[in-house]
Amino acid sequence: MSTPSLPLADLVRQVRQSREYHRLTDAIPYTRFMGIGVENLAGEMLCRMRYAPHLIGNSILPALHGGTLGALLESSAIFELLLQTDTERVPKVISTTVDFLRSGKAQDTFARAFITRQGRRVANVRVEAWQDDRTRPIASSHALFLLSEP
Amino acid sequence: MSDFSLPTDPEERREKLGVLFTEAVPHNHALQLRLEAVGTTDATVVMPYADVLVGNPETGVVAGGAVTTLIDAASGTAVMAALNAFAAIVTLDLRIDYLRPARPGLPLTAQAECYKVTRMVAFVRALVHQGDPATPVASSQGTFMRVES
């Protein structure tokens, strides 16, 4: 495993300023493996999971693996917390509920996270994922994160 | 495609489902998921530790997303076990509680039990552990639906 050249907290602080989001997503092996990146589109921060054949769960349809959508939703929530709040460490997921609404086609998938509530220790985040049509989400989730430990 | 019944012999069940589990599911293969056991209503799946699964490069802890995939795969297989068929199913929802941090370097094992099947919907519980089921890393509750295909 490649170690990031900077402590993650420093990298996060720099990326908040520079908006070179790929520096952060590249530093996390799992998001790099999944092709999950952060993009700023029309002033809005979105996550994109680039389609790759290894994300498929059903070869016959074909459809994305449900787990990959869960991964995108969770990554999106984590990047929202890391980049849009001043939390210093990677938030730890406490619990997550994913609703699978439509099957994911073999193409790029987008996600947008909304922080419903941010307390001192716990944040509640809601995320939606879609493909062609944002008004027809393919998956949604709400999750709780632990921001810091006493 | 119609459903096909599973073999009754446990080892034959595991073998038949195991082939489908990885060959027909590229993402299971990508995460090196391995179907360890299939009972009449349950399934056990192992995910070996791998560098690409790391969600926090400072601690080496596996990303929650990979655990979600492991649970979804084990739970879906438990549904097929309970239906006793290579059934076409989809996940409706999945709730996961993360009970303790996973230890880096060790495989994760998901044990899923399909405890209720209705005409349309199947209900599944799962536990994820790293060798000792008494100290689980995560627990989950999911619902699945049969689809006509």
Interface residues (C-beta under 8 A of the other chain):
Chain A: M1 S2 T3 P4 P7 L8 A27 I28 P29 Y30 T31 R32 F33 M34 P53 H54 L55 I56 G57 N58 S59 I60 L64 H65 G66 G67 T68 G70 A71 L72 E74 S75 V90 K92 V93 I94 S95 T96 T97 V98 D99 F100 S103
Chain B: M1 A24 V25 P26 H27 N28 H29 A30 D51 V52 L53 V54 G55 N56 P57 E58 G60 V62 A63 G64 G65 A66 T68 T69 L70 I71 D72 A73 V90 T91 L92 D93 L94 R95 I96 D97 Y98 P101 S149
